[in-house]
Amino acid sequence: MSVIERHPRRTRGNGFGDVVLVVVLVAMALAVVVVVVVLADASGKKTPQGPRGAGALDALQADITASGLVVCSRTDLPDPLATDAVAARTLVVAVQCRDGETATVQADAFADDADRDAAARSISGVGRPRASSTVRTYGDLVVVVQGGAEDVVADRIDAVLLAKGAA
């Protein structure tokens, strides 16, 4: 009798132990593959979350108003100034419009992420917005929020964007 024939798993249950061992090894191998894929995806460039497509500007406005802020005025720009932008909107936002403390939100929508990222870099790098301005990418949008140095409204808008996944 050979060693294989005398092995306990081979002699009990007609090789059921071998089947269990193979299933466990395959499951462990799949688990390793899943972990590697997840880690590789997490270390790669992530696309900022946020609104996508034709309704992106409306979704941004809805996110701002859902946070308890009020849009005092809205201006849609039919011919956006940003290169490769497909649409643009300027919002004047406040806690209450009659307060006087407002923040200006300039949002430009882009057809693809590469154009959006290039626009965000050019605004952040070359143009250097004022110290009280922030530049975020949010879905298909580049969003510039301008307010006073200690502007509560601008801080709230920036907090909403970050909470929704803006970069």
C-alpha positions in Angstrom: 0.0 0.0 0.0 1.4 3.4 -1.0 1.6 6.5 1.2 -1.3 8.2 -0.6 -3.6 5.2 0.0 -2.7 5.1 3.7 -3.4 8.9 4.2 -6.4 9.4 6.6 -8.2 11.9 4.2 -7.9 9.4 1.4 -9.2 6.5 3.3 -12.1 8.2 5.1 -15.1 9.6 3.2 -13.8 8.6 -0.2 -11.5 11.7 -0.5 -14.0 14.2 0.9 -11.1 15.8 2.9 -9.3 16.5 -0.3 -12.3 18.3 -1.8 -12.6 20.5 1.4 -8.9 21.3 1.3 -9.1 22.4 -2.4 -12.2 24.5 -1.8 -10.5 26.2 1.2 -7.3 26.9 -0.8 -9.3 28.3 -3.8 -11.3 30.6 -1.4 -8.1 31.8 0.2 -6.5 32.5 -3.2 -9.6 34.5 -4.3 -9.5 36.5 -1.0 -5.9 37.4 -1.7 -6.8 38.5 -5.3 -9.7 40.6 -4.0 -7.4 42.3 -1.4 -4.8 43.0 -4.1 -7.3 44.5 -6.4 -8.9 46.7 -3.7 -5.5 48.0 -2.6 -4.4 48.7 -6.1 -7.6 50.6 -6.8 -7.3 52.6 -3.5 -3.7 53.6 -4.3 -4.6 54.8 -7.8 -6.1 58.2 -8.8 -9.6 58.5 -7.6 -12.2 60.4 -9.5 -13.9 62.9 -7.2 -17.4 62.1 -6.4 -20.2 64.4 -7.1 -22.8 65.3 -9.8 -22.2 64.1 -13.3 -23.8 65.0 -16.6 -26.3 67.6 -17.8 -27.8 68.2 -14.3 -24.5 68.7 -12.5 -24.9 72.5 -12.0 -28.5 72.0 -10.7 -27.3 69.2 -8.4 -24.6 71.5 -7.0 -27.2 74.2 -6.3 -29.5 71.6 -4.7 -26.6 70.5 -2.4 -26.0 74.0 -1.3 -29.7 74.7 -0.5 -30.0 71.4 1.2 -27.4 72.6 3.7 -29.6 75.4 4.8 -28.1 78.1 2.7 -30.0 80.3 0.3 -29.2 81.1 -3.3 -29.7 84.9 -3.6 -28.9 85.1 -7.3 -28.1 82.8 -10.1 -26.5 83.6 -13.4 -26.1 80.9 -16.1 -23.3 81.7 -18.6 -24.2 80.5 -22.1 -20.5 80.9 -23.2 -18.3 79.8 -20.3 -14.9 81.5 -20.0 -13.0 78.4 -18.9 -11.4 76.6 -21.8 -13.3 73.4 -22.7 -16.2 74.1 -20.2 -19.6 73.1 -21.6 -21.6 75.2 -19.1 -21.1 77.6 -16.2 -23.1 79.1 -13.4 -22.4 81.8 -10.8 -24.3 81.7 -7.5 -24.4 84.3 -4.8 -25.2 82.4 -1.6 -26.0 83.5 2.0 -27.6 82.4 5.2 -30.2 85.0 4.5 -30.1 87.2 1.4 -30.7 90.4 3.4 -27.8 89.7 5.7 -25.1 91.1 3.5 -22.6 88.3 4.2 -22.5 86.3 1.0 -20.2 84.0 -0.8 -19.8 83.7 -4.6 -19.8 80.2 -6.2 -18.5 79.9 -9.7 -19.0 76.5 -11.2 -17.9 75.3 -14.6 -19.0 72.0 -16.0 -16.7 69.8 -18.2 -17.4 66.9 -20.5 -14.4 64.9 -19.3 -12.3 64.6 -16.2 -9.0 65.5 -18.0 -10.4 68.9 -19.0 -11.9 69.4 -15.5 -8.6 68.6 -13.8 -6.6 70.8 -16.2 -8.9 73.8 -15.5 -8.7 73.2 -11.7 -4.9 73.1 -11.9 -4.8 76.3 -14.0 -7.1 78.2 -11.5 -5.2 76.9 -8.5 -1.7 77.2 -9.9 -1.4 80.1 -12.4 -4.3 82.3 -11.3 -3.8 81.8 -7.5 -7.2 82.6 -6.1 -7.3 84.9 -3.1 -6.5 83.4 0.2 -10.2 83.3 1.0 -11.1 81.3 -2.1 -11.1 77.6 -2.5 -11.0 75.5 -5.7 -12.6 72.1 -5.7 -13.3 69.4 -8.3 -16.8 68.0 -7.7 -18.0 65.4 -10.2 -17.9 67.1 -13.6 -17.5 70.5 -12.0 -14.7 72.9 -11.0 -16.2 74.9 -8.2 -14.5 78.1 -7.0 -15.9 79.5 -3.7 -15.0 83.1 -2.8 -15.9 84.8 0.4 -14.3 87.0 3.0 -11.4 85.9 5.1 -13.7 84.8 7.9 -16.7 84.0 5.8 -19.0 81.5 7.5 -21.0 81.1 4.3 -17.9 80.1 2.2 -16.8 77.8 5.0 -20.2 76.0 5.0 -20.2 75.6 1.2 -16.7 74.2 1.3 -17.7 71.8 4.1 -20.7 70.6 2.1 -18.5 70.0 -1.0 -16.0 68.1 1.1 -18.7 66.0 2.8 -20.1 65.1 -0.7 -16.7 63.9 -1.9 -15.2 66.9 -3.6 -11.4 67.0 -3.9 
